[in-house]
Amino acid sequence: MRTAFGFEIGDATLDRKITLTYIGFRDKKEMGKPFVVQLPDSDVITQPMAVFYGVGKEDSIMVDRLSRNKDGKVILDSNGAVAGGELYDFLGMKAAHNAEMTEDGIPIPPGVTLPLNVHAYYLEQGKLPDGLYAEIDLQIRKLEEIVGKEFGNPDNPLLNSVRGCPRITMPGMMATILNLGITPDIVKGLEKITGNKRFAYDTYRRFIDMFSDTLFWVPHERFEKVFQDVKNTWSIENDLDLTGSHMETIAREYLKLVKDSGNQIPYDPKEQLDLAIKAVFMSAYLPQAVEYMELNNLMGKSGNTITIMPMVYGNIGEDSGTGVSFTRNPNTGENKLFGNFLLNAQGEDVVAGIRTPLPLEKLAELFPDLYKQLILAGKKLEKRYKDMQENEWTIEKRKLYFLQTRTEERTALASLIIATDLYSEKIIDEKELVERVFPNEIDVLLHPVFDPKSEKKVLGKGTGASPGDVSGIIALTPGYAKELYQRGKKVILVRRETSPEDVGGMSASKGILTKIGGPTSHAAVVGRGMNKSVVCGYGDSLEIYEGNNSNRGYILINGVKLTEGEETSTNMLSLCGSTGEVIKGEVPTIESIIAQTAIGIAKQLIGQNQTEEDRAQIRFAEEHKNSKLYRAFNEYLEICKKHSKLGVRANADTPLDAAVAIEFGAEGIGLARTEHMFFQGSKTDAIRKFIFGYTEQMKTDGLAEMKQYHKEDFKGMFKVMDNFPVTIRLLDPPLEEFTFPDNDAINRFAEQLVTHYGGDRDGVRERISQQMKSLHEINPMLGCRGNRLSVMYPKLIEAQVSGIIEAAYELKKDSYNPIVEIMIPVANCAGEIKYTREEAEKVIEKVKARYEGVNVEYKIGTMIELPGAALTADRIAGEADFFSFGTNDLTQATLGISRDDGGKFISQYTQMFYNHKDPFVTLDVERVGRLMQICVKEGRAVKPGLKIGICGEHGGDPASVEFCHKIGLNYVSCSPYRVAVAIVAVAHANLGIEHTRR
């Protein structure tokens, strides 16, 4: 068993998989935890082992070009193409982009990259390849020639950064070591050359911190404490007020801290480099990096390259600095440069949020020429990479150097606005536009927002770094946040600052609040990518006291004490990630701007304007329907529909629901639940008359009322859905669900019956009570429900079908075009379908005879929600015009798990046995999915054109939608407010887009 910087490495299998076991000591909980890694698909070792890019003398571009020879090996080739395409994987995204920026003439320090083949060799062999350091020495000599400095020479020292470069963007996950090559002798030389003792020792203490944190696992927080102690000793508040002597003291204390940990930093710069390369390579597999890859479906993209780059110094004086900028606003999508910077600082300072950064508008005042350079370079990069870019850069003595560019995370709002703007600017095409916005981002745009009318106790404000209005229970550690999440709680994670080790807790939280940091801090960047609400930099008014085994932790926020883990409404915390407001307690929410606009348009469409609330929503829609957000939302969905094969319908029971669904882009109703209509007001009494009537006249009256209610309801539905199919499920729940909640309700209903039909009050009450007992079932979901009701009570078919069909015929006479699909629920065999179909068609023929010359298009099909039905699809297909999978009940029946009672154990079960996926949220492909495939195959073998859809809530789940596309369904149907999500998921499935992070 080999070891490498905190890991034991197992032998590679034939398919190039290895097992890594974490044995580092930074995170005790992760020790001994093995995980499997796929070795990068690269030759064991090929040339090159070190790839160079840079600008030489007289601005000559010097970039090692790469190509593949006839054996597929990556080689240096003076005629090959730089970096791009499949070679991103070989160089790592950061290094590939740096080479491309060099070619584009964007100012960037030169660099040397150790590509993926070196990483793969180290992982597989447990050592670096022979000859590597000869290549590195050769390439470093090129760096020395370009920058005019010498690695290891105290009189003219070249210091380097050593950065991990993953194959895909993973912000903050890979190790970075700055100022490598500095030693006690070299720090004195640096002081002598620059005449700036503060700069020299600031550079040295930063190196000690980063090198020791990465190599020896001495936590950064311990160095930060030393730094703060020195400031406190000298009563210094601002870092910039520290002198050279102070910095020398801090560096000396840092070295003592390292020695006390049992370690020593090598004095030889080349030995430092050797250790740094090995540690940075392995940082790709630290627990936080693995957790990030798992959360973002990136495990297949594991692997790391390393770039060695000469340092440029932002901490050398007030004419120097460091910053992060975005070519567009990552919160709102606005097409304007966004970001911040610090003077007299190094790169990590901005991201860490240790000092309050300045906005870029201030840079425009101080260095207008450099601000203009940022804008011009940003636009050039956007055109190359066809997306918003995040740029890290340093200013050294008024000269701007880019350090990296990447396609950065953004909020759901920004994702939509940026994508549609890039499309309108003709930078991306339709397919690229579809790809840029993820289904879950559309879902986020429909999330509720705080009700502006509600009373809020605002405690204060930080920096709104990622939009979202959320409330939750306070957690002060990522571990506790995950624990609360697993218990089904909504969580607000509160930290001084976040780091890569916190990603699991961040993912488990609804919102994140930090004491320090700004809009480009780790919390902001990572939280934004996760679509979390983030408020950063609340400041000293937030005090955090973590708990222990016996006491819960708590926070003091502007003097108000709030305890972690307490779910009381006054102890919860609410965040507005747009304004930065932090609010005590839970805040009521209302629909999002998009949802409110859609509802207002829908109400106007159906003429629902009777109340002041209705009229207010219609006014709101008038104000917002032409907004940039709503126009972008609709434009994006229309283009998604152009690239879809699978239709999207909605589950809707009222004209308003149907109108909302149409506004969101639905192509019909995939499920109208007739029983929901009978649960509205006095309509329940109609079906109760049929159930409990003690004369034939009562039962007949009840059926007549049911028919009339259906006729009125479906007239409204068919008007809204003119020219769209409406799938209507006949009565599904057991009759027990229409009984009475208590004796008072029984007495009131009995009084109504006696008043209208006569009889003995006590006798009627007793009769109802006895009938209720007879209707009670031990397992009602598998009892007399669905089609079994139609068989046992044929009059129900007549009442329902005649009401539905009469509504359709009357509207057809008025030039509407209703398309009716009657769906039979809970049927298990072909004989059941045949019986109910024949009964329904008798009714339809009677209605049709009364409307001479009028023809209504109708179909009669069935729900597939029992395994028996799925397994006899070939026979059922002969009797049904269409199938629709009722996946909620099909999942329940297949897995033997009650969706109503499974909540007691389903969370634990999904983690242990169902790949962390709740089978009632995401289709269980292995079992339920297999039944669906059998059903589709055998049904269409008998009836090739058989239309098949899905109407369970799985129809709005992107992963389930992808499976439905794969097995060839015709449509999915979901709730109206998930229609837009399904439309995007359908387009992504059709185009084969993977749902990973950017």
Buried (B, 14 or more C-beta within 10 A) or exposed (E): EBEBBBBBBBEBEEEBEBBBBBBBEBBEEBBEEEBEBBBBEBBEBBBBBBBBBBBEEEEEBBBBBBBBEEEEBBBEBEEBEBBBEEBBBBBBBBBBBBBBBBBBEBBBBBBBBBBBBBBBBBBBBBEBBEEBBEBBEEBBEBBBBBBEBBBBBBEBBBBBBBBBBBBBBBBBBBBBBBBBBBBEBBBBBBBEBBEBBBBBBBBBBBBBBBBBBBBBBBBBEBBBEBBEEBBEEEEBEEBEEBEBEBBBBBBBBBBEBBEEBEBEBBEEBBEBBBBBBBBBBBBBBBBBBBBBBBBBEBEEBBBBBBBBBBBBBBBBBEBBBBBBBBBBBBBBBBBEBBBBBBBBBBBBBBBBBBBEBBEBEBBBEBBEEBBEBBBEBBEBBBEBBBBBBBBBBBBBEEEBBBBBBBBBBBBBBBBBBBBBBBBEEEBBEEBBBBBBBBBBBBBBBBBEBBBEEEEBEEBBBBBBBBBBBBBBBBBBBBBBBBBBBEEEBBBBBBBBBBBBBBBBBBBBBBBBBBBBBBBBBBBBBBBBBBBBBBBBBBEEBBBBBBBEEEEBBBBEBBEEEBBBBEEEEEBBBBBBBBBBBBBBBBBEBBBBBBBBBBBBBBBBBBEBEEEEEBBEBBEBBEEBBEEBBBEBBBBBBEBBBEBBEBBBBBBBBBBBBBBBBBBBBBBBBBBBBBBBBBBEEEBBBBBBBBBBBBEEEBBBBBBBBBBBBBBBBBBBBBBBBEEBBBBBBBBBBBBBBBBBEEEEEBBEBBEBBBEEBEBEEEEBBEBBBEBBEEBEBEEBBBBBBBBBBBBEBEBBBBBBBBBBBBBBBBBBEEEBBBBBBBBBBBBBBBEBBBBBBEBBBEBBEEBBEEBEEEEBEBBBBBBBBBBEBBBBBBBBBEBBBBBBBBBBBBBBBBBEBBBEEBEEEBBEBBEEEBEEBBBBBBBBBEBBBEBBBBBBEBBBEEBEEBBBBBBBBBBBBBBBBBBBBEBEBBBBBBBBBBBBBBBBBBBBBBBEBEBEBB
